[in-house]
Amino acid sequence: MTKLTLTQAINAGLRRALEDDPKVVLLGEDIGTLGGVFRVTDGLMKDFGSHRVIDTPLAESAIIGTAVGLAYRGFRPVCEIQFDGFIYPGFDQIVSQVAKLHVRTRGMVRMPLTIRVPFGGGIGSPEHHSESPEAYFVHTSGLRVISPSNPQDAYTMLRQAIASDDPVLYFEPKRRYHTKGEVELEGALAAAPAMGSARVVEPGTDVTLVAYGPLVKTALDAASAAAAEGISVEVIDLRSLSPVDYATVQESVQRTGRLVVTHEAARTLGLGAEIAATITERCFNYLESAPVRVTGFDIPYPPSKLEKHHLPDLDRILDGVDRALGRPNSLTALEG
């Protein structure tokens, strides 16, 4: 076991993929000489050359379009979108080409393409540098969408994504880049859970709390705070956003009878809405209360000074738990 930050774990996953398969190539803005704005690809161009770690122009549509051509020719390209808000110039290629080529060609063409996207807030960035666009891609059939929350998953899920013949969007929680954890590098893939599976990271009996990416740590902190008041919160790290491992969530809700879902993205038509609707359909007779969503607000992502009011934090998640349990909460006065 090696103790790594989430950044170092991603770097290790990319390095191992480059070592194991000469068809793996990396593309992105400033990923080579600079090592990426977050230094995720630091040292890789030096060790593998500029023909495999490719500094691209500032043109996301060109990055994705070039990767499509490479995938057609049997390569396994890994694209870095420098910041979440920069992905939109490549949106047409991703949803109109990458997601559809396998079906359009009746299975004759595969798209083994991985798109790395640093996402979410919490680092005080300006406009276009802190967003949560995952719902756009979860809505698009033909794409796998995943988000690790810890260094071990960052390593293993990236390697699984690169090895997959399906296109994968890999959302990296950038405010957790410096989170440290033990990482098993050798034999990690053989022991790792499937890329599409969720994980119960904190067992509980009173409420099921579902989170992913940057909010898993916040959810665990909320569970610890709730335990001090005698409330047992089961925390599920979703890990895969498309497909969703509903079986794990369903089993938990059937035991607890209550569901809270939290994410940084906007509330309306967010992933939390789909999870709440699906679990209501599957677990209606088990639910003791309506599912609760604790999310970002339905506004353009705010300036960095207002982030703390926009991002779900421990207090807002605990308030959501209180709502699910029918305890006094922020809406009690309004409901009265």
Buried (B, 14 or more C-beta within 10 A) or exposed (E): EBEBBBBBBBBBBBBBBBEEEEBBBBBBBBBBEEBBBBBBBBEBBEEBEEEBBBBBEEEBBBBBBBBBEBBEEEBBBBBBBBBBBBBBBBBEBBBEBBBBBBEEEEEEEBBBBBBBBBBBBBBEBEEEBBBBBBBBBBBBEBBBBBBBBBBBBBBBBBBBBBBBEBBBBBBBBBBBBEBEBEBBBEEBEEEBBEBBBBBBBBEBEBBBBBBBBBBBBBBBBBBEBBBEEEBBBBBBBBBBBBEBBBEBBBBBBBBBBBBBBBBBBBBEEBBBBBBBEBBBEBBEEBBBBEBBBBBBBEEEBBEBEEBEEBBBBBEBBBBBBBBBBEEEBEEEEEEE
